[in-house]
């Protein structure tokens, strides 16, 4: 499925709809080049889960956890850009963070990818002529609940 996201308001609205559909154990895997909008969409999803404060980019921390009551569901926002090998995701304890939580993963390929998981919503963002284009593919657990 392809979605047009012509402006920031469209990106934020779609992020909130994704947040409404999330369940514990889900993964939102965000890929795309630098400046494609991965962090912007992640921030919109986190806001949609109820977080009303600043959402720092986890570029340097790699993993930024959020817990209720600040958000509706436990959440891990991860930016794997700086990982050199997928094994490093396990070394930093990714599985422990993920237990019962939603994972928003920027640069998921650097952590070995998540598309094989039934709860993975893969979103590839591209810069289009007007705004962004999202190429969306959901795992089996997303059947019938991918927000449009």
Long-range contacts (C-beta under 8 A, 24 or more apart in sequence): 1-135, 1-136, 1-137, 1-146, 1-148, 2-133, 2-134, 2-135, 2-136, 3-133, 3-134, 3-136, 3-148, 4-128, 4-130, 4-131, 4-132, 4-133, 5-37, 5-125, 5-131, 5-132, 5-133, 5-134, 6-130, 6-131, 7-131, 8-40, 10-131, 11-37, 11-40, 11-41, 11-44, 11-131, 11-132, 12-44, 12-47, 13-44, 14-41, 14-44, 14-134, 14-147, 15-41, 15-42, 15-43, 15-44, 15-45, 15-47, 15-48, 16-44, 16-45, 16-47, 16-48, 17-48, 17-147, 17-148, 18-44, 18-45, 18-48, 18-121, 18-147, 19-44, 19-45, 19-46, 19-47, 19-48, 19-49, 19-72, 20-48, 20-147, 21-142, 21-145, 21-146, 21-147, 22-49, 22-73, 22-102, 23-73, 23-102, 23-119, 23-141, 24-73, 24-74, 24-100, 24-101, 24-102, 25-98, 25-100, 25-101, 25-102, 25-119, 26-102, 26-103, 26-119, 26-120, 26-121, 26-141, 26-142, 27-102, 27-103, 27-104, 27-105, 27-108, 27-114, 27-117, 27-119, 27-120, 27-121, 28-102, 28-103, 28-104, 28-105, 28-120, 28-121, 28-123, 29-105, 29-108, 29-113, 29-114, 29-115, 29-120, 29-121, 29-122, 29-123, 30-104, 30-105, 30-106, 30-107, 30-108, 30-123, 30-125, 31-106, 31-107, 31-108, 31-109, 31-122, 31-123, 31-124, 31-125, 32-124, 32-125, 32-126, 33-126, 33-127, 35-127, 36-125, 36-126, 36-127, 36-132, 37-125, 37-127, 37-132, 38-106, 38-107, 38-125, 39-79, 39-106, 41-123, 41-125, 41-134, 42-77, 42-104, 42-106, 45-104, 46-71, 46-75, 46-77, 46-104, 49-73, 49-75, 49-102, 58-106, 62-92, 63-92, 63-94, 63-97, 65-97, 65-101, 73-101, 73-102, 74-100, 74-101, 74-102, 75-101, 75-102, 75-103, 75-104, 76-101, 76-102, 76-103, 76-104, 77-104, 77-106, 78-103, 78-104, 78-105, 78-106, 78-111, 79-106, 79-107, 80-105, 80-106, 80-107, 80-108, 80-109, 80-110, 80-111, 81-106, 81-107, 81-110, 82-110, 83-107, 83-110, 83-111, 86-110, 86-111, 86-112, 86-113, 115-139, 121-146
